[in-house]
Amino acid sequence: MMTESLCIAAISHLRQRLLDDMAVRRFSQGTQRNYLRNVGRFAMFLGRLGVTN
């Protein structure tokens, strides 16, 4: 359980960083939503979370 919460915290951090970067670049809300959805799909395709050690 502890590892899961650490992974969720790391994913939330990565998600927020991606959102912040897209906001700085003035991406529209729709583009941000599409990017997040596609990054999630890519992670599912890879079969792992976006956290590396």
Jmol script that loads the backbone (N, CA, C; Angstrom):
load data "model"
ATOM      1  N   MET A   1       0.808  -1.197   0.000  1.00  0.00           N
ATOM      2  CA  MET A   1       0.000   0.000   0.000  1.00  0.00           C
ATOM      3  C   MET A   1       0.852   1.263   0.000  1.00  0.00           C
ATOM      4  N   MET A   2       1.931   1.240   0.747  1.00  0.00           N
ATOM      5  CA  MET A   2       2.802   2.407   0.808  1.00  0.00           C
ATOM      6  C   MET A   2       3.385   2.709  -0.561  1.00  0.00           C
ATOM      7  N   THR A   3       3.797   1.678  -1.298  1.00  0.00           N
ATOM      8  CA  THR A   3       4.370   1.879  -2.624  1.00  0.00           C
ATOM      9  C   THR A   3       3.340   2.481  -3.559  1.00  0.00           C
ATOM     10  N   GLU A   4       2.095   2.011  -3.458  1.00  0.00           N
ATOM     11  CA  GLU A   4       1.033   2.530  -4.307  1.00  0.00           C
ATOM     12  C   GLU A   4       0.819   4.013  -4.063  1.00  0.00           C
ATOM     13  N   SER A   5       0.805   4.438  -2.807  1.00  0.00           N
ATOM     14  CA  SER A   5       0.604   5.852  -2.512  1.00  0.00           C
ATOM     15  C   SER A   5       1.782   6.687  -2.999  1.00  0.00           C
ATOM     16  N   LEU A   6       2.996   6.141  -2.943  1.00  0.00           N
ATOM     17  CA  LEU A   6       4.157   6.854  -3.474  1.00  0.00           C
ATOM     18  C   LEU A   6       4.052   6.995  -4.984  1.00  0.00           C
ATOM     19  N   CYS A   7       3.596   5.953  -5.662  1.00  0.00           N
ATOM     20  CA  CYS A   7       3.429   6.010  -7.114  1.00  0.00           C
ATOM     21  C   CYS A   7       2.374   7.037  -7.489  1.00  0.00           C
ATOM     22  N   ILE A   8       1.269   7.052  -6.741  1.00  0.00           N
ATOM     23  CA  ILE A   8       0.206   8.013  -7.027  1.00  0.00           C
ATOM     24  C   ILE A   8       0.719   9.430  -6.816  1.00  0.00           C
ATOM     25  N   ALA A   9       1.488   9.658  -5.762  1.00  0.00           N
ATOM     26  CA  ALA A   9       2.047  10.983  -5.509  1.00  0.00           C
ATOM     27  C   ALA A   9       2.989  11.386  -6.633  1.00  0.00           C
ATOM     28  N   ALA A  10       3.805  10.449  -7.103  1.00  0.00           N
ATOM     29  CA  ALA A  10       4.735  10.751  -8.192  1.00  0.00           C
ATOM     30  C   ALA A  10       3.980  11.044  -9.475  1.00  0.00           C
ATOM     31  N   ILE A  11       2.944  10.266  -9.756  1.00  0.00           N
ATOM     32  CA  ILE A  11       2.146  10.499 -10.955  1.00  0.00           C
ATOM     33  C   ILE A  11       1.466  11.857 -10.862  1.00  0.00           C
ATOM     34  N   SER A  12       0.917  12.181  -9.694  1.00  0.00           N
ATOM     35  CA  SER A  12       0.280  13.479  -9.524  1.00  0.00           C
ATOM     36  C   SER A  12       1.280  14.604  -9.760  1.00  0.00           C
ATOM     37  N   HIS A  13       2.503  14.415  -9.297  1.00  0.00           N
ATOM     38  CA  HIS A  13       3.547  15.421  -9.511  1.00  0.00           C
ATOM     39  C   HIS A  13       3.860  15.553 -11.004  1.00  0.00           C
ATOM     40  N   LEU A  14       4.000  14.423 -11.690  1.00  0.00           N
ATOM     41  CA  LEU A  14       4.279  14.466 -13.126  1.00  0.00           C
ATOM     42  C   LEU A  14       3.113  15.075 -13.897  1.00  0.00           C
ATOM     43  N   ARG A  15       1.903  14.729 -13.490  1.00  0.00           N
ATOM     44  CA  ARG A  15       0.712  15.275 -14.147  1.00  0.00           C
ATOM     45  C   ARG A  15       0.666  16.791 -13.973  1.00  0.00           C
ATOM     46  N   GLN A  16       0.921  17.249 -12.745  1.00  0.00           N
ATOM     47  CA  GLN A  16       0.902  18.684 -12.483  1.00  0.00           C
ATOM     48  C   GLN A  16       2.001  19.397 -13.256  1.00  0.00           C
ATOM     49  N   ARG A  17       3.166  18.784 -13.351  1.00  0.00           N
ATOM     50  CA  ARG A  17       4.261  19.394 -14.108  1.00  0.00           C
ATOM     51  C   ARG A  17       3.893  19.524 -15.583  1.00  0.00           C
ATOM     52  N   LEU A  18       3.275  18.470 -16.129  1.00  0.00           N
ATOM     53  CA  LEU A  18       2.836  18.520 -17.520  1.00  0.00           C
ATOM     54  C   LEU A  18       1.805  19.626 -17.711  1.00  0.00           C
ATOM     55  N   LEU A  19       0.844  19.726 -16.791  1.00  0.00           N
ATOM     56  CA  LEU A  19      -0.162  20.783 -16.878  1.00  0.00           C
ATOM     57  C   LEU A  19       0.477  22.169 -16.798  1.00  0.00           C
ATOM     58  N   ASP A  20       1.427  22.340 -15.889  1.00  0.00           N
ATOM     59  CA  ASP A  20       2.114  23.626 -15.752  1.00  0.00           C
ATOM     60  C   ASP A  20       2.873  23.983 -17.027  1.00  0.00           C
ATOM     61  N   ASP A  21       3.570  23.020 -17.596  1.00  0.00           N
ATOM     62  CA  ASP A  21       4.323  23.261 -18.830  1.00  0.00           C
ATOM     63  C   ASP A  21       3.394  23.643 -19.978  1.00  0.00           C
ATOM     64  N   MET A  22       2.261  22.964 -20.063  1.00  0.00           N
ATOM     65  CA  MET A  22       1.317  23.273 -21.140  1.00  0.00           C
ATOM     66  C   MET A  22       0.684  24.645 -20.935  1.00  0.00           C
ATOM     67  N   ALA A  23       0.448  25.028 -19.681  1.00  0.00           N
ATOM     68  CA  ALA A  23      -0.118  26.346 -19.399  1.00  0.00           C
ATOM     69  C   ALA A  23       0.863  27.446 -19.795  1.00  0.00           C
ATOM     70  N   VAL A  24       2.146  27.249 -19.508  1.00  0.00           N
ATOM     71  CA  VAL A  24       3.172  28.224 -19.883  1.00  0.00           C
ATOM     72  C   VAL A  24       3.210  28.398 -21.401  1.00  0.00           C
ATOM     73  N   ARG A  25       2.998  27.294 -22.108  1.00  0.00           N
ATOM     74  CA  ARG A  25       3.010  27.332 -23.573  1.00  0.00           C
ATOM     75  C   ARG A  25       1.665  27.754 -24.158  1.00  0.00           C
ATOM     76  N   ARG A  26       0.717  28.072 -23.263  1.00  0.00           N
ATOM     77  CA  ARG A  26      -0.606  28.574 -23.632  1.00  0.00           C
ATOM     78  C   ARG A  26      -1.399  27.582 -24.485  1.00  0.00           C
ATOM     79  N   PHE A  27      -1.295  26.279 -24.144  1.00  0.00           N
ATOM     80  CA  PHE A  27      -2.110  25.266 -24.809  1.00  0.00           C
ATOM     81  C   PHE A  27      -3.553  25.442 -24.343  1.00  0.00           C
ATOM     82  N   SER A  28      -4.491  25.204 -25.230  1.00  0.00           N
ATOM     83  CA  SER A  28      -5.903  25.307 -24.860  1.00  0.00           C
ATOM     84  C   SER A  28      -6.279  24.183 -23.902  1.00  0.00           C
ATOM     85  N   GLN A  29      -7.417  24.359 -23.219  1.00  0.00           N
ATOM     86  CA  GLN A  29      -7.892  23.333 -22.286  1.00  0.00           C
ATOM     87  C   GLN A  29      -8.131  22.010 -23.013  1.00  0.00           C
ATOM     88  N   GLY A  30      -8.665  22.087 -24.215  1.00  0.00           N
ATOM     89  CA  GLY A  30      -8.908  20.873 -24.992  1.00  0.00           C
ATOM     90  C   GLY A  30      -7.616  20.149 -25.333  1.00  0.00           C
ATOM     91  N   THR A  31      -6.602  20.899 -25.708  1.00  0.00           N
ATOM     92  CA  THR A  31      -5.304  20.297 -26.017  1.00  0.00           C
ATOM     93  C   THR A  31      -4.712  19.658 -24.773  1.00  0.00           C
ATOM     94  N   GLN A  32      -4.810  20.343 -23.636  1.00  0.00           N
ATOM     95  CA  GLN A  32      -4.293  19.785 -22.389  1.00  0.00           C
ATOM     96  C   GLN A  32      -5.009  18.485 -22.045  1.00  0.00           C
ATOM     97  N   ARG A  33      -6.330  18.480 -22.184  1.00  0.00           N
ATOM     98  CA  ARG A  33      -7.109  17.274 -21.899  1.00  0.00           C
ATOM     99  C   ARG A  33      -6.688  16.132 -22.819  1.00  0.00           C
ATOM    100  N   ASN A  34      -6.510  16.429 -24.111  1.00  0.00           N
ATOM    101  CA  ASN A  34      -6.099  15.399 -25.069  1.00  0.00           C
ATOM    102  C   ASN A  34      -4.704  14.869 -24.763  1.00  0.00           C
ATOM    103  N   TYR A  35      -3.781  15.751 -24.420  1.00  0.00           N
ATOM    104  CA  TYR A  35      -2.423  15.312 -24.087  1.00  0.00           C
ATOM    105  C   TYR A  35      -2.444  14.378 -22.878  1.00  0.00           C
ATOM    106  N   LEU A  36      -3.177  14.772 -21.824  1.00  0.00           N
ATOM    107  CA  LEU A  36      -3.247  13.939 -20.620  1.00  0.00           C
ATOM    108  C   LEU A  36      -3.864  12.578 -20.928  1.00  0.00           C
ATOM    109  N   ARG A  37      -4.920  12.584 -21.719  1.00  0.00           N
ATOM    110  CA  ARG A  37      -5.561  11.317 -22.081  1.00  0.00           C
ATOM    111  C   ARG A  37      -4.596  10.430 -22.853  1.00  0.00           C
ATOM    112  N   ASN A  38      -3.888  11.002 -23.808  1.00  0.00           N
ATOM    113  CA  ASN A  38      -2.981  10.209 -24.630  1.00  0.00           C
ATOM    114  C   ASN A  38      -1.745   9.744 -23.865  1.00  0.00           C
ATOM    115  N   VAL A  39      -1.258  10.537 -22.936  1.00  0.00           N
ATOM    116  CA  VAL A  39      -0.147  10.087 -22.090  1.00  0.00           C
ATOM    117  C   VAL A  39      -0.606   8.904 -21.238  1.00  0.00           C
ATOM    118  N   GLY A  40      -1.829   8.974 -20.721  1.00  0.00           N
ATOM    119  CA  GLY A  40      -2.380   7.855 -19.953  1.00  0.00           C
ATOM    120  C   GLY A  40      -2.515   6.599 -20.793  1.00  0.00           C
ATOM    121  N   ARG A  41      -2.989   6.763 -22.014  1.00  0.00           N
ATOM    122  CA  ARG A  41      -3.114   5.616 -22.920  1.00  0.00           C
ATOM    123  C   ARG A  41      -1.746   5.027 -23.253  1.00  0.00           C
ATOM    124  N   PHE A  42      -0.767   5.883 -23.440  1.00  0.00           N
ATOM    125  CA  PHE A  42       0.580   5.411 -23.747  1.00  0.00           C
ATOM    126  C   PHE A  42       1.154   4.623 -22.568  1.00  0.00           C
ATOM    127  N   ALA A  43       0.923   5.126 -21.350  1.00  0.00           N
ATOM    128  CA  ALA A  43       1.387   4.410 -20.154  1.00  0.00           C
ATOM    129  C   ALA A  43       0.712   3.045 -20.055  1.00  0.00           C
ATOM    130  N   MET A  44      -0.577   2.974 -20.381  1.00  0.00           N
ATOM    131  CA  MET A  44      -1.270   1.684 -20.362  1.00  0.00           C
ATOM    132  C   MET A  44      -0.691   0.757 -21.424  1.00  0.00           C
ATOM    133  N   PHE A  45      -0.376   1.298 -22.593  1.00  0.00           N
ATOM    134  CA  PHE A  45       0.227   0.505 -23.661  1.00  0.00           C
ATOM    135  C   PHE A  45       1.563  -0.077 -23.214  1.00  0.00           C
ATOM    136  N   LEU A  46       2.352   0.741 -22.519  1.00  0.00           N
ATOM    137  CA  LEU A  46       3.646   0.278 -22.021  1.00  0.00           C
ATOM    138  C   LEU A  46       3.485  -0.704 -20.870  1.00  0.00           C
ATOM    139  N   GLY A  47       2.342  -0.646 -20.213  1.00  0.00           N
ATOM    140  CA  GLY A  47       2.077  -1.566 -19.116  1.00  0.00           C
ATOM    141  C   GLY A  47       2.720  -1.177 -17.811  1.00  0.00           C
ATOM    142  N   ARG A  48       3.008   0.111 -17.644  1.00  0.00           N
ATOM    143  CA  ARG A  48       3.591   0.565 -16.385  1.00  0.00           C
ATOM    144  C   ARG A  48       3.285   2.035 -16.186  1.00  0.00           C
ATOM    145  N   LEU A  49       3.529   2.492 -14.971  1.00  0.00           N
ATOM    146  CA  LEU A  49       3.341   3.896 -14.651  1.00  0.00           C
ATOM    147  C   LEU A  49       4.525   4.698 -15.170  1.00  0.00           C
ATOM    148  N   GLY A  50       4.384   6.006 -15.166  1.00  0.00           N
ATOM    149  CA  GLY A  50       5.435   6.868 -15.678  1.00  0.00           C
ATOM    150  C   GLY A  50       6.551   7.160 -14.699  1.00  0.00           C
ATOM    151  N   VAL A  51       6.695   6.356 -13.670  1.00  0.00           N
ATOM    152  CA  VAL A  51       7.730   6.555 -12.659  1.00  0.00           C
ATOM    153  C   VAL A  51       8.878   5.609 -12.954  1.00  0.00           C
ATOM    154  N   THR A  52      10.082   6.140 -13.015  1.00  0.00           N
ATOM    155  CA  THR A  52      11.254   5.295 -13.227  1.00  0.00           C
ATOM    156  C   THR A  52      12.177   5.421 -12.036  1.00  0.00           C
ATOM    157  N   ASN A  53      12.925   4.402 -11.785  1.00  0.00           N
ATOM    158  CA  ASN A  53      13.874   4.414 -10.661  1.00  0.00           C
ATOM    159  C   ASN A  53      15.279   4.526 -11.165  1.00  0.00           C
TER     160      ASN A  53
END
end "model"
wireframe off; spacefill off
backbone 0.3
color backbone group
